Amino acid sequence: MTVLTGLIRDVAEFDNQSVFAFHVPELRGSGDEVVTTRTYFVQAVDGELTTPDLSPGPATLTVRAKEYQIVIPESDTPLPIWPLIDAGMPPPVGLPGFVRNAGGIARIQRITIDDYAALPSKDPETLYITFES
């Protein structure tokens, strides 16, 4: 089971009005557990969204009539909700080869193998793509 959390705000202040609706598209189960398709609704309180324990697996999250296909991971500790929403968003229109940065990479650099070897230090936030000269 997994608890999801997040700071919820609109453009000006905390947003306690938006409803987060979690829905499992198909009846599923494992062992002695059956997860039904009933939709569960939750709202932020003082800008803090905290869900109850949610069953891991695929789910549809609806926020203000926008649907996101998410996968709730198994976690014993609360997880932020934003990365799940971000992963469920479609790629921007007109960007072929789009890659969503899940964190940890700030830039990508194409570099020859010789130039890479000659670097005095490597930036841990740069993904180096090497090629022969």
LUMRO-288087 format. One line per field, with one value per residue: x, y, z of N, C-alpha, C, O in turn; residue number from 1; residue in three letters. Coordinates in steps of 0.05 Angstrom, whole numbers, m for minus. Example, Ala and Ser with C-alpha at 12.3 -4.5 7.8 and 13.67 -1.06 7.14 Angstrom:
% residues 2
nX	(264,257)
nY	(m114,m45)
nZ	(156,142)
caX	(246,273)
caY	(m90,m21)
caZ	(156,143)
cX	(264,258)
cY	(m66,1)
cZ	(156,157)
oX	(285,268)
oY	(m66,23)
oZ	(169,161)
num	(1,2)
residu	(ALA,SER)
This chain:
% residues 133
nX	(17,8,20,5,30,29,42,m9,m30,m60,m53,m47,m53,m59,m92,m149,m194,m193,m209,m182,m188,m184,m182,m190,m183,m198,m225,m182,m135,m98,m72,m107,m133,m178,m185,m230,m268,m287,m289,m244,m243,m205,m183,m140,m118,m108,m72,m42,m39,m57,m62,m101,m76,m62,m77,m24,m9,m37,m75,m126,m121,m159,m162,m194,m224,m185,m151,m102,m60,m34,15,13,64,91,103,131,137,111,100,116,64,69,112,86,41,67,95,51,32,18,68,95,63,86,140,182,215,216,240,226,250,265,292,357,387,415,434,454,510,544,603,671,706,759,761,727,755,797,775,781,747,685,618,568,515,510,495,537,546,584,627,667,722)
nY	(m24,46,114,176,242,315,385,427,478,537,588,630,617,567,509,483,464,434,369,306,249,181,123,56,23,m30,m86,m116,m161,m197,m252,m251,m203,m159,m109,m60,m23,25,95,137,195,253,312,369,394,454,462,416,354,289,223,165,98,71,21,m10,m5,2,61,110,179,234,303,362,351,332,275,229,175,135,98,69,60,9,25,34,82,150,178,230,259,286,266,219,240,272,232,208,244,265,270,334,368,361,350,308,249,263,266,255,288,257,274,290,294,348,367,348,324,319,286,273,210,216,270,267,233,267,306,343,337,305,327,309,316,317,282,246,234,194,190,163,200)
nZ	(0,m12,5,m22,m29,m31,m43,m56,m98,m127,m177,m142,m88,m34,m57,m39,m62,m109,m133,m126,m160,m156,m194,m209,m269,m282,m248,m202,m171,m120,m86,m26,m35,m66,m111,m123,m174,m156,m150,m114,m76,m60,m26,m17,46,77,36,34,6,22,12,30,45,m16,m64,m98,m168,m236,m248,m258,m253,m240,m246,m241,m289,m323,m345,m321,m334,m288,m250,m190,m146,m103,m36,28,52,49,m17,m65,m104,m153,m190,m209,m235,m274,m303,m326,m362,m429,m482,m502,m556,m622,m612,m631,m608,m555,m488,m422,m366,m308,m266,m239,m285,m316,m363,m430,m465,m525,m542,m561,m552,m538,m522,m478,m444,m433,m401,m341,m297,m288,m297,m253,m264,m318,m376,m415,m482,m519,m576,m630,m656)
caX	(0,24,8,15,28,38,33,m28,m36,m67,m33,m45,m53,m64,m117,m163,m219,m190,m214,m165,m204,m168,m200,m177,m199,m208,m223,m157,m131,m75,m75,m133,m142,m192,m187,m254,m265,m300,m271,m238,m239,m190,m177,m119,m126,m87,m53,m29,m54,m48,m82,m99,m60,m73,m67,m6,m17,m47,m98,m132,m124,m173,m161,m208,m233,m162,m144,m74,m56,m11,20,20,84,91,122,125,138,96,113,104,46,76,125,67,26,86,99,26,24,27,90,87,56,106,167,190,238,215,247,218,271,255,309,384,402,411,442,466,532,557,632,687,717,785,755,715,778,814,761,793,726,659,595,550,488,511,496,556,543,610,630,694,727)
caY	(0,70,140,197,269,337,412,434,507,548,608,651,608,539,500,462,459,413,342,286,225,157,103,32,18,m57,m102,m131,m174,m214,m266,m248,m176,m152,m80,m53,0,48,119,148,224,266,340,380,409,474,459,390,330,264,202,141,77,63,m4,m7,m15,22,76,136,201,256,328,382,340,322,248,220,147,133,73,74,40,m2,39,36,111,167,187,253,253,299,249,201,256,279,209,202,265,260,287,359,365,370,345,279,241,276,250,269,287,248,286,281,302,376,373,326,335,301,291,251,193,229,295,258,223,290,324,341,327,301,338,287,322,317,256,249,215,194,179,164,226)
caZ	(0,m16,11,m39,m17,m48,m37,m78,m99,m153,m184,m122,m60,m31,m70,m24,m76,m130,m124,m138,m162,m163,m204,m220,m292,m283,m223,m201,m145,m115,m60,m15,m39,m90,m114,m140,m192,m144,m150,m88,m79,m38,m30,0,70,80,14,35,m3,32,6,47,32,m42,m74,m120,m194,m254,m239,m271,m235,m253,m231,m256,m315,m338,m336,m323,m329,m270,m238,m162,m138,m75,m19,56,60,30,m41,m77,m126,m178,m210,m221,m254,m295,m320,m340,m381,m457,m490,m515,m585,m641,m603,m634,m592,m529,m465,m397,m346,m282,m245,m238,m309,m321,m391,m446,m482,m545,m539,m571,m531,m530,m506,m453,m428,m425,m382,m314,m280,m301,m283,m247,m275,m347,m390,m437,m504,m532,m603,m639,m669)
cX	(18,8,21,11,36,27,16,m34,m46,m47,m28,m42,m57,m91,m129,m189,m216,m193,m196,m181,m187,m187,m184,m195,m211,m205,m197,m153,m105,m78,m104,m145,m155,m194,m210,m249,m278,m279,m269,m231,m224,m184,m155,m132,m103,m65,m38,m47,m41,m69,m81,m80,m75,m61,m49,m17,m28,m72,m102,m135,m137,m172,m172,m212,m209,m154,m114,m73,m31,m8,29,40,79,111,112,125,122,113,100,87,55,91,106,50,43,90,75,17,34,51,80,82,79,135,174,214,239,223,241,240,259,272,337,400,395,417,453,487,542,586,647,699,743,780,743,737,795,800,774,773,701,637,575,522,487,512,514,550,569,609,659,698,718)
cY	(25,95,160,224,290,364,421,464,515,570,628,640,578,532,477,453,437,385,323,259,202,135,80,24,m10,m70,m117,m143,m189,m227,m263,m220,m173,m122,m73,m28,25,71,129,178,235,294,348,394,428,470,433,368,305,243,181,121,69,37,1,m18,8,35,100,157,224,280,349,374,331,295,243,190,144,104,79,52,30,14,39,64,127,176,212,246,264,281,229,215,262,256,201,222,258,278,313,354,376,365,316,273,253,256,267,266,280,258,274,287,331,383,347,338,313,307,268,235,206,253,288,249,246,309,321,331,324,312,315,291,323,288,260,227,216,181,180,189,225)
cZ	(0,m10,m8,m26,m37,m37,m61,m76,m126,m158,m161,m93,m59,m44,m55,m38,m97,m119,m140,m137,m172,m171,m216,m244,m294,m255,m224,m173,m144,m88,m50,m18,m66,m90,m133,m156,m181,m143,m122,m92,m55,m46,m10,24,76,60,14,27,9,27,28,33,7,m51,m98,m146,m212,m243,m257,m250,m250,m235,m250,m285,m333,m327,m341,m317,m313,m261,m209,m154,m109,m59,10,67,40,6,m52,m101,m153,m198,m223,m242,m279,m314,m336,m360,m409,m463,m503,m545,m601,m633,m607,m618,m564,m507,m440,m377,m319,m260,m246,m263,m315,m350,m404,m463,m500,m545,m550,m547,m520,m513,m479,m434,m417,m405,m354,m293,m296,m284,m278,m258,m305,m357,m415,m457,m520,m559,m611,m656,m697)
oX	(40,m15,46,m10,49,7,26,m43,m39,m26,m8,m30,m58,m110,m119,m204,m236,m182,m194,m186,m176,m206,m165,m218,m232,m186,m190,m167,m93,m86,m122,m165,m145,m205,m209,m230,m280,m256,m288,m214,m229,m180,m152,m154,m81,m41,m22,m68,m17,m92,m62,m71,m98,m37,m56,m32,m27,m89,m83,m151,m128,m179,m162,m205,m214,m152,m102,m84,m9,m26,50,34,64,134,89,115,120,137,76,94,48,83,111,45,34,90,77,m3,55,54,58,97,91,153,171,232,260,215,249,249,244,268,341,425,372,406,460,483,549,594,638,701,747,793,749,737,806,814,777,781,696,636,566,506,466,528,507,549,575,592,675,679,722)
oY	(24,98,160,229,284,365,422,474,502,572,642,654,564,548,454,437,423,379,325,249,203,129,85,18,m14,m64,m130,m135,m195,m213,m272,m214,m183,m110,m81,m14,45,67,131,184,226,300,336,405,419,474,428,363,302,246,180,127,61,32,15,m38,31,22,109,153,232,279,354,388,323,292,251,181,150,87,91,28,42,16,44,70,120,181,216,228,252,281,222,205,259,259,189,218,245,300,312,339,397,376,300,289,254,233,290,243,296,251,251,286,338,402,328,359,291,330,245,246,206,257,301,256,244,327,298,318,340,308,302,272,330,272,275,203,236,164,196,198,245)
oZ	(10,m19,m11,m14,m57,m24,m84,m55,m146,m145,m161,m76,m79,m43,m56,m28,m102,m98,m165,m115,m194,m156,m231,m241,m306,m241,m244,m154,m164,m69,m63,m5,m86,m71,m156,m152,m195,m137,m107,m109,m32,m69,11,22,80,67,m4,40,6,37,44,11,8,m46,m117,m146,m203,m231,m271,m232,m272,m211,m271,m304,m355,m303,m361,m297,m322,m265,m205,m155,m94,m67,15,89,16,9,m48,m117,m174,m221,m246,m264,m302,m338,m357,m374,m412,m451,m515,m558,m596,m646,m588,m615,m552,m507,m438,m371,m308,m236,m255,m262,m319,m361,m390,m475,m490,m548,m549,m525,m496,m493,m459,m410,m396,m395,m344,m274,m314,m260,m297,m260,m317,m348,m433,m450,m533,m565,m599,m670,m712)
num	(1,2,3,4,5,6,7,8,9,10,11,12,13,14,15,16,17,18,19,20,21,22,23,24,25,26,27,28,29,30,31,32,33,34,35,36,37,38,39,40,41,42,43,44,45,46,47,48,49,50,51,52,53,54,55,56,57,58,59,60,61,62,63,64,65,66,67,68,69,70,71,72,73,74,75,76,77,78,79,80,81,82,83,84,85,86,87,88,89,90,91,92,93,94,95,96,97,98,99,100,101,102,103,104,105,106,107,108,109,110,111,112,113,114,115,116,117,118,119,120,121,122,123,124,125,126,127,128,129,130,131,132,133)
residu	(MET,THR,VAL,LEU,THR,GLY,LEU,ILE,ARG,ASP,VAL,ALA,GLU,PHE,ASP,ASN,GLN,SER,VAL,PHE,ALA,PHE,HIS,VAL,PRO,GLU,LEU,ARG,GLY,SER,GLY,ASP,GLU,VAL,VAL,THR,THR,ARG,THR,TYR,PHE,VAL,GLN,ALA,VAL,ASP,GLY,GLU,LEU,THR,THR,PRO,ASP,LEU,SER,PRO,GLY,PRO,ALA,THR,LEU,THR,VAL,ARG,ALA,LYS,GLU,TYR,GLN,ILE,VAL,ILE,PRO,GLU,SER,ASP,THR,PRO,LEU,PRO,ILE,TRP,PRO,LEU,ILE,ASP,ALA,GLY,MET,PRO,PRO,PRO,VAL,GLY,LEU,PRO,GLY,PHE,VAL,ARG,ASN,ALA,GLY,GLY,ILE,ALA,ARG,ILE,GLN,ARG,ILE,THR,ILE,ASP,ASP,TYR,ALA,ALA,LEU,PRO,SER,LYS,ASP,PRO,GLU,THR,LEU,TYR,ILE,THR,PHE,GLU,SER)
